[in-house]
Amino acid sequence: MLLILCPYCQSRRAELEFRNVGAAHISRPSDPQTTTDAQWGEFLYQRDNPKGRIAERWLHIHGCGRYFNAIRDTISDVFVTTYKSGEPPPAMPSEAKP
Amino acid sequence: MPDSATMLTNAPPLARFVLRADAETTIKAGAVYGLDLPLTINQGASKGERGKPGARVALKLGPDEFWLIVPEAEGAGVRALLDTALAGCVCALVDVSHRQVGFVLSGPDAATLLSSGCPLDFDLRAFPLGMATRSVFDKIEFMVWRMAQDVFRIEVARSFGPYFEAMIAEARHDLV
């Protein structure tokens, strides 16, 4: 079973306790009045779909109930690291060559 | 054979509160509650005898989330005390007495039965005395608190009660 380290609980828990909540570090336009439709569209729907490491939001819904961020590898499903909401993403070490 | 001493029993009628508060307010709440609220996440604290008058339970299930559980008859009194003491503090105190039902799973096979549906490791090293956490049991969310080596206190949403009992009964069959 895939175990995920919750940065709030500081324990590794089964993936069953978590929900993926989409890409991390996407900020809402600060002034909706002057935001164009294209910008809203970008904010709402446009997401990267990289092959490799991606920053995502996760929710420990059946645990402490907190949102946190994680760096996950979309190829191997490895959780490289997890960190609390509001913290800047850690500098991602360049991927080790196989 | 499952050990016949392993039993799932209903908890006595209880009043339950969810308190969301910062560290400072937590200390204030603990002072009037009569039991210091745990500082560490996923820890439980208690005093008094379970189900008896004066019993107090405090479980820290999130960074700022506490469950306070007291005998049903004392619920209104505790609520009034906390209401007064926490007036003006930024916090939330919600009565969830009837949201969930409580069980006690006790006996030598208790951890084995829980493992049938829950991915947590119930070894004493991984899940020591006093640890309390939400998790999943089969298809439902539940809260489990280890009160003693072989005694687990469990809370599930009220409508999941029969399901939880049935799944534990099912797991007992598997121990044959």
Interface residues (C-beta under 8 A of the other chain):
Chain A: M1 Y8 C9 Q10 S11 R13 A14 L16 E17 H62 G63 C64 G65 R66
Chain B: I41 N42 L61 G62 P63 E65 P119 L120 T133 R134 S135 V136 E141
